[in-house]
């Protein structure tokens, strides 16, 4: 990964962007691609679209959602403790004991999520998973201090940052799906160097995927593409207690995962495989037997239907503060999108 691209990825991972509050991440996107794309547009929903070769045909849309799971301030106790509501899917057992940040209008405020210590619990309390509303966030601020600085609806994330592990692995909250945002924007950058690009390219950093594929629904309707490719993360099965027989064989570091199934246009699938092989990009294949829980689902069903593909980046520990991906998988995903698109020609038929 070239240094400037790595910095772009790090910048995405160190700003907050929970669903509905994605503006800091979209600003990172605009600053990175603004001087390369033909145009960069942000709609009233918050989707940011980078455009290349606007008049080209076919029209190809990439979608990677920049929103991450998080929390909102639901209630402020008189004592100053914060009660939280969840944005996206959380394992409450992981939430307990985490360091978090409240992102207020005046700036970030650090806090911790806690409950009473085990010594003071009943046997019943010790042996059950707590509900989120039974936990609280302690910022250290007292009642009136909290109310002066924090508002109901302020977003919280786990403490953000990127930790480097061995073998080019990184761990960070929000890899789902800021790595997808990175891949679609980086693919457009790579395509900007193509002298004979035939396709029109619309790389969209979508919003609110974690609460119902909302940004992909509106942006696909607006772009009206001929071909749509969503980029998300998928479950790596090369870890303990995950069954490949149930979830497919997906390995960290073995390349992007190309999905195959009813959510995927078969012509798009074959062209993705052909592009990977021609460019010598490692890839994996995973079966998707129904509509996927990704932007690909919304893209396929837009207007009269869109020829859709799904390319995924292997991810361990999804929806946790320590999600893990491999840098090569992330970068190869961008290269695959670029190789696929560079090979398209006017008149390509995507009819199954």
Secondary structure by P-SEA (a helix, b strand, c coil): ccaaaaaaaaaaaacccccccaaaaaaaaaaacccccccccccccbbbbbbcccccccbbbbbbbcbbbbcccccccccbbbbbbbccccccccccbbbbbbbcccbbbbbbbbccccccccccccccccccccbbbbccccaaaaaaccccccccccbbbbbbbcccbbbbcccccaaaaaaaaaaaaaacccccccbbbbbbbcccccccaaaaaaaaaaacccbbbbbbbccccccccccccccccccccccbbbbbcccccaaaaaaaaaaaaaacccbbbbbbccccccaaaaaaaccccccbbbbbcccccccccbbbbbaaaaaaaaaaaaaaaaaccccccccc
